[in-house]
Amino acid sequence: MENLKFENLIFKKHTVVKDAVMASHKFKNGFEISVVGGGNGLYGNGKTSFEVAIFTPDGEFLNGDVKGWQSIEEINNLILEIQLF
């Protein structure tokens, strides 16, 4: 199992949304997590809450949509769950 946590994600300026940040990680099992926040139209402030998308190895949304307003603790729990697939 990978030892990834929220603090290991590398955030950069969002490529589309002004004043937003983004990070992603592809896991060894083929799943991918995308974490964004801040700026207009995103479901998180980019500091304490974030919008999270989880993609299956086939590139589909896991559970059909993004999860908004996720705390750092909730994101750490999601990261752990992804690694168990």
C-alpha positions as semicolon CSV with decimal commas, in nm:
position;residue;x (nm);y (nm);z (nm)
1;M;0,000;0,000;0,000
2;E;0,120;0,352;-0,079
3;N;0,183;0,586;0,211
4;L;0,008;0,888;0,057
5;K;-0,165;1,152;0,268
6;F;-0,316;1,491;0,189
7;E;0,005;1,670;0,289
8;N;0,195;1,473;0,022
9;L;-0,023;1,605;-0,261
10;I;0,153;1,867;-0,472
11;F;-0,076;2,162;-0,536
12;K;-0,034;2,404;-0,825
13;K;-0,237;2,692;-0,958
14;H;-0,554;2,567;-1,125
15;T;-0,517;2,581;-1,503
16;V;-0,869;2,715;-1,562
17;V;-1,020;2,861;-1,244
18;K;-0,865;3,186;-1,122
19;D;-0,741;3,186;-0,759
20;A;-0,788;2,808;-0,730
21;V;-0,546;2,523;-0,660
22;M;-0,532;2,168;-0,792
23;A;-0,350;1,841;-0,723
24;S;-0,387;1,486;-0,846
25;H;-0,236;1,146;-0,786
26;K;-0,263;0,819;-0,978
27;F;-0,242;0,513;-0,755
28;K;-0,070;0,185;-0,840
29;N;-0,413;0,019;-0,865
30;G;-0,510;0,256;-1,150
31;F;-0,747;0,478;-0,952
32;E;-0,684;0,853;-0,954
33;I;-0,777;1,131;-0,712
34;S;-0,816;1,494;-0,814
35;V;-0,838;1,761;-0,544
36;V;-0,928;2,122;-0,626
37;G;-1,042;2,423;-0,428
38;G;-1,073;2,799;-0,412
39;G;-1,189;3,025;-0,689
40;N;-1,537;3,064;-0,832
41;G;-1,752;2,760;-0,896
42;L;-1,555;2,499;-0,701
43;Y;-1,699;2,313;-0,402
44;G;-1,430;2,403;-0,150
45;N;-1,233;2,706;-0,035
46;G;-0,892;2,558;-0,124
47;K;-0,759;2,588;0,231
48;T;-0,973;2,382;0,467
49;S;-1,224;2,232;0,223
50;F;-1,187;2,088;-0,125
51;E;-1,374;1,935;-0,415
52;V;-1,262;1,577;-0,480
53;A;-1,305;1,358;-0,785
54;I;-1,207;0,993;-0,783
55;F;-1,162;0,817;-1,115
56;T;-1,166;0,442;-1,176
57;P;-0,895;0,277;-1,386
58;D;-1,140;0,313;-1,679
59;G;-1,150;0,692;-1,632
60;E;-1,508;0,698;-1,497
61;F;-1,617;0,894;-1,190
62;L;-1,633;0,666;-0,887
63;N;-1,987;0,701;-0,748
64;G;-2,085;0,913;-1,048
65;D;-1,984;1,261;-0,930
66;V;-1,745;1,480;-0,731
67;K;-1,754;1,517;-0,353
68;G;-1,770;1,879;-0,242
69;W;-1,657;2,054;0,074
70;Q;-1,430;1,771;0,188
71;S;-1,205;1,839;0,486
72;I;-0,840;1,732;0,494
73;E;-0,934;1,445;0,728
74;E;-1,209;1,331;0,490
75;I;-0,963;1,342;0,199
76;N;-0,715;1,132;0,396
77;N;-0,992;0,877;0,455
78;L;-1,076;0,876;0,081
79;I;-0,710;0,822;-0,005
80;L;-0,698;0,523;0,229
81;E;-1,019;0,378;0,079
82;I;-0,886;0,416;-0,277
83;Q;-0,578;0,216;-0,188
84;L;-0,797;-0,074;-0,066
85;F;-0,966;-0,126;-0,407
